[in-house]
Amino acid sequence: MNILFVNGSPRGRFSVTLQTCLYLEKRFPRHSFSYLNAAAGLDAFEKDMAPAAEAMGKAELVIFAYPVYSFLVPSQLHRFLELLKESGIPLRDKYVTQLSTSKHFFDVTAHRFLEENFHDLGMRVIHGLSADMEDLLEKRGRREAERFLEYAVFCAENGVFEEAPSVPAEPAKPYVSCLEGCKKEEGFDVVIVADLRTGDESLRALIKDFGAAFPYCTRFVNLADFSFRGGCLGCLSCATSGKCVYRDGFDALLRDEIQTADAIVYAFTLRDHSMGARFKMYDDRQFCNGHRTVAEGKPFAYLINGDMSREDNLKTVLEARASVGHSFLAGFASDADSLRALSLRLSWALEHGYNPPRSFWGVGGMKIFRDLVWLMRGMMREDHLYYRAHGLYDFPQRRWPRMLGLSALGVLLRSRRLKRVIGDKMNEGMLAPYKKVLEKL
Ligand SMILES: Cc1cc2nc3c(=O)[nH]c(=O)nc-3n(C[C@H](O)[C@H](O)[C@H](O)COP(=O)(O)O)c2cc1C
């Protein structure tokens, strides 16, 4: 089979993910493999997609091989997808799958994002492989990679693929400004960070009406006007210094103009099941903050020009980001009613310092970060100091009295007779500390 690996790592030939592709090439000499350097070689594809068209045309199975970056794919691969869609290269009914490496932090949303886009292109989707970045170093990981390729080839040879959504999403109606302005108060610094491009009147109207409905003054930062030197290169230089190798002023924009705000409102036009490649560049470049939850406690909100009703994966990404960062998400707004509700929620959260606890996404995500930072603390210096100072190294659990108490209870419960004697007392025992809280009132 002619198999094409689309290398979606900004690290190009130094990519960890690529090593699994090279391994599979060696292990399966009966197939013919080729490579497309989609992320690191993006500049060339910006000018000419013909080499991509030729490579895709020859392939019987396309495998997108990439690192998970900030819940999705690297901005460079995101941009390549945009180019692929714009190019009109015929991909209908072509078999496609994916191979990612990561620390499994929101690998699921990255995979779903790509599958949604593959379906848009009419491709035949085979579920991919999400490997840990070190899996190839272990026998189990190598075996899993081999089985994955065999599985993908089997599916392609036997016409087995995932069903596409039955009804493709309708283009959303443009938003037209309709809200009256209200009296503005001082007191909070709220920044709107947008990717507002020339001609995007619908998003402009949404931002204008949010400004009208919201009771506090707002500032505006337009990412469309910022001259990014490029997407995150994955060089990890910032891990030790906290500074990005690019000298385009992004660190200053982020730290002095955005992170200083009391609340952040993001505004974008829905593109390709996400916020678009430019916003993704903004997200990836925040890697200069490492794994530190620097915006903790600041409420967030999203103004989204587009129909979010079918974008469950994107909703998960945005909700999970707020949960991991431990910030209240005041909602998504795409029309006048939701704008009003979002504005009320956000102002209330600011006025009352509202910040509910992290959900499963946040609690689970932070445990992955904790283990990663602990292991790499020699290199991820800034992260390590932050995790130590903020008590984020919550292991091993040294709650000795509680553990001893529960061990004693375990011994008692192993005896049927004692279990009967304890009976309802167990429920009472469990509730005793809570009752103390209530009694203190
Ligand atoms: C900017 C950036 C963002 C990342 N985001 C995630 C993430 O959201 N989830 C995760 O599990 N790993 C994340 N990682 C780790 C990479 O996915 C992982 O190191 C990967 O194996 C790198 O592969 P590559 O060498 O092929 O680029 C991120 C790394 C970088 C540099």
The ligand as an SDF file (V2000), in Angstrom:
LIG
                    3D

 31 33  0  0  0  0  0  0  0  0999 V2000
    3.4610   24.2340   22.4620 C   0  0  0  0  0  0  0  0  0  0  0  0
    3.2860   22.8220   22.9690 C   0  0  0  0  0  0  0  0  0  0  0  0
    2.0190   22.4170   23.3670 C   0  0  0  0  0  0  0  0  0  0  0  0
    1.8310   21.1270   23.8250 C   0  0  0  0  0  0  0  0  0  0  0  0
    0.5750   20.7530   24.1820 N   0  0  0  0  0  0  0  0  0  0  0  0
    0.3460   19.4940   24.6120 C   0  0  0  0  0  0  0  0  0  0  0  0
   -0.9640   19.0820   24.9770 C   0  0  0  0  0  0  0  0  0  0  0  0
   -1.9420   19.8360   24.9070 O   0  0  0  0  0  0  0  0  0  0  0  0
   -1.1230   17.7960   25.3990 N   0  0  0  0  0  0  0  0  0  0  0  0
   -0.0750   16.9310   25.5240 C   0  0  0  0  0  0  0  0  0  0  0  0
   -0.2960   15.8010   25.9770 O   0  0  0  0  0  0  0  0  0  0  0  0
    1.1750   17.2840   25.1490 N   0  0  0  0  0  0  0  0  0  0  0  0
    1.4060   18.5460   24.6900 C   0  0  0  0  0  0  0  0  0  0  0  0
    2.6660   18.9090   24.2970 N   0  0  0  0  0  0  0  0  0  0  0  0
    3.7350   17.8860   24.2910 C   0  0  0  0  0  0  0  0  0  0  0  0
    3.9410   17.2970   22.8740 C   0  0  0  0  0  0  0  0  0  0  0  0
    2.7140   16.8130   22.3510 O   0  0  0  0  0  0  0  0  0  0  0  0
    4.9230   16.1250   22.9110 C   0  0  0  0  0  0  0  0  0  0  0  0
    6.1130   16.5620   23.4560 O   0  0  0  0  0  0  0  0  0  0  0  0
    5.1430   15.5050   21.5470 C   0  0  0  0  0  0  0  0  0  0  0  0
    5.6000   14.1870   21.7070 O   0  0  0  0  0  0  0  0  0  0  0  0
    6.1710   16.2450   20.7100 C   0  0  0  0  0  0  0  0  0  0  0  0
    6.2540   15.6000   19.4660 O   0  0  0  0  0  0  0  0  0  0  0  0
    7.1540   16.1270   18.2570 P   0  0  0  0  0  0  0  0  0  0  0  0
    8.5850   16.0170   18.6980 O   0  0  0  0  0  0  0  0  0  0  0  0
    6.8100   15.1890   17.1520 O   0  0  0  0  0  0  0  0  0  0  0  0
    6.7880   17.5250   17.9380 O   0  0  0  0  0  0  0  0  0  0  0  0
    2.9110   20.2020   23.8800 C   0  0  0  0  0  0  0  0  0  0  0  0
    4.1930   20.6280   23.5050 C   0  0  0  0  0  0  0  0  0  0  0  0
    4.3790   21.9230   23.0540 C   0  0  0  0  0  0  0  0  0  0  0  0
    5.7560   22.3630   22.6260 C   0  0  0  0  0  0  0  0  0  0  0  0
  1  2  1  0
  2  3  1  0
  2 30  2  0
  3  4  2  0
  4  5  1  0
  4 28  1  0
  5  6  2  0
  6  7  1  0
  6 13  1  0
  7  8  2  0
  7  9  1  0
  9 10  1  0
 10 11  2  0
 10 12  1  0
 12 13  2  0
 13 14  1  0
 14 15  1  0
 14 28  1  0
 15 16  1  0
 16 17  1  0
 16 18  1  0
 18 19  1  0
 18 20  1  0
 20 21  1  0
 20 22  1  0
 22 23  1  0
 23 24  1  0
 24 25  2  0
 24 26  1  0
 24 27  1  0
 28 29  2  0
 29 30  1  0
 30 31  1  0
M  END
$$$$
